[in-house]
Amino acid sequence: NAGVTQTPKFQVLKTGQSMTLQCAQDMNHEYMSWYRQDPGMGLRLIHYSVGAGITDQGEVPNGYNVSRSTTEDFPLRLLSAAPSQTSVYFCASSYGVTYNEQFFGPGTRLTVL
Amino acid sequence: QQPVQSPQAVILREGEDAVINCSSSKALYSVHWYRQKHGEAPVFLMILLKGGEQKGHDKISASFNEKKQQSSLYLTASQLSYSGTYFCGTFNSGNTPLVFGKGTRLSVIA
């Protein structure tokens, strides 16, 4: 099993550009989520999904869109990148939330100029 | 709503003990603990469930006080490999996602 994979590992964007961060898992997990990590702020939840076709907002959803058309994939879209979105982004998945560990991807380091 | 962790940072010598606390303003269903090494992804340590059940690590223990809405992570006889940032994540109800605290940076020195 590859676990949770994220692409790209690094990305530099200009303000106003759009892009999609990819996340995939091969463990048949229902629950998937996106976090951003900034110094001193911990892991903040952007969006999450409890299954294919179901998504919801987390703590910091503004400027991001998600969709979940399959169990395996959960892409994160930046609509119009801003310097405030410079961060490290982690995708995570698990069988459920309450009783199951989260498996994290390796992260994407995004810089917006 | 983010749980609150304390302390923010701690420095230990090898062999010393540490306690990291996590508290929530809402009732807790479960508390998750993760450790992150610099430049890496967070890695699962343990889950504490309402009712006292625990799942996770052999060498690290934790407690879960449901009434106080708190959890504590106990690191005993610390090793250099324990260094990293520790995050607690809380799950408040069936309709809310897992939310993490800001982390506690632990440095173990020789």
Boltz contact constraints between the chains, C-beta under 6 A:
constraints:
  - contact:
      token1: [A, 42]
      token2: [B, 100]
      max_distance: 6.0
  - contact:
      token1: [A, 42]
      token2: [B, 101]
      max_distance: 6.0
  - contact:
      token1: [A, 42]
      token2: [B, 102]
      max_distance: 6.0
  - contact:
      token1: [A, 42]
      token2: [B, 103]
      max_distance: 6.0
  - contact:
      token1: [A, 43]
      token2: [B, 100]
      max_distance: 6.0
  - contact:
      token1: [A, 45]
      token2: [B, 97]
      max_distance: 6.0
  - contact:
      token1: [A, 45]
      token2: [B, 99]
      max_distance: 6.0
  - contact:
      token1: [A, 48]
      token2: [B, 97]
      max_distance: 6.0
  - contact:
      token1: [A, 97]
      token2: [B, 91]
      max_distance: 6.0
  - contact:
      token1: [A, 97]
      token2: [B, 98]
      max_distance: 6.0
  - contact:
      token1: [A, 98]
      token2: [B, 29]
      max_distance: 6.0
  - contact:
      token1: [A, 98]
      token2: [B, 30]
      max_distance: 6.0
  - contact:
      token1: [A, 98]
      token2: [B, 91]
      max_distance: 6.0
  - contact:
      token1: [A, 101]
      token2: [B, 44]
      max_distance: 6.0
  - contact:
      token1: [A, 104]
      token2: [B, 41]
      max_distance: 6.0
  - contact:
      token1: [A, 104]
      token2: [B, 42]
      max_distance: 6.0
  - contact:
      token1: [A, 106]
      token2: [B, 41]
      max_distance: 6.0
  - contact:
      token1: [A, 107]
      token2: [B, 41]
      max_distance: 6.0
